[in-house]
């Protein structure tokens, strides 16, 4: 697995952990869990800000790896597998959108 995809997955993981306090009860309630099972997720509110910072640092690193100048993978001479390159860029943008949605959700209620 390349560095870009690994840091993108790390960003998604940090986003999910950071928003478990707000999105967790909604998902668990939709799955039919009781109030006792859902109440544990409210205790993770303190993770929201640190995980948001970590997620966007990891996603920023992934964007830097992907779009930096002088990157061998971005040069036209070395472009061997354009589909894989495009797929990695799409994954990175989807991961960023998912992280934004997860962190904005608590402020929409």
N, C-alpha and C positions, 0 to 999 in steps of 0.2 A: 504494500500500500504506500502511495507516495505521501510526501509531507503535507501537501496541500489538502488532500482528502482527510488525512489524520487530524490536522488542526481544525478542519471544518466539523468533523465528528465530535471533537472535543468541545467546540463552541456550542453545538446542539445539545450535548450532554449537560454542559453548564447551564444552558438556558432552561432545560427541563428541570434540573435540580433547583434552580433559582425561582421557578414559578410553581413549584409543587404546593406551595401554601395557598395559592389562589385557584389554580387550574385543577389541582388534585381533587378537591371536594366536588367540583362540577362533574368530572369524569367518573369518580366513584359513585356519586349519586345517580348518574345516568346508567350505571351498570347495576344498580339496585342494592348497593351496600347500605347498611343502616347508619344512623347518626353516630353511633359509637365508633364505627370503623372509619368514618370520615373525619372525626374531630382531631385525630392525630396529625393531619396535614396542616392544620392551622398553627402548629407550633414551629413550623419551619419558615416563618416570616422573616426572621433575621438573616436568612440566606439570600434574600432577594437582591439587595444591592451588591454584595461581594461577587455573587455568581453572574450578575449582569456585567460587571466590569471584566471578570474573567472571560466570559463568553465573547465579548466584543474585542478583547485583546487577542484571543485565539482566532477569531474571524478576521481581524485586521492583519494578523500574521499570515493567514492563509491567502488573503488578497495580495499582500506584499510578495509572497512566494510566487503567486500566479502571474502578477502583472509587472514585476520589477523590470527595469531596463537591463539589458545584457543577459537575460535569461535564455539559456540555450533552447529551452522548449518553445519559447515564443518566436524564435528566429525562423525565417522562411526557409533557410537552407536545411534546417534539421527537422522540418515538419514532416514526419513520417506517418503518423497516425492522427489525422485531423479530427476524426470522430471522437477518439478518446479525449483529445484536448478540449473539444467542445463540450463533451459530457461532463468533464471535471469542472468547467466553468459554470455550467448549468447547475450542477450540484452545489457549488459554492454560493450562488445567488439564491437558490432555494433554501439553503441552510440559513442564510442571513435573513431572509423573509420570515422563516419560521421563528427564529430567535426574536425578531422584532415583534411578531404577533404575540409570542409567549410573554414578553416583558411589558407590552402595552395593555394586555388584557386586564390586569388588576385595576388599572386606572379608568377603565371603561364602565365599571360597575357603578 
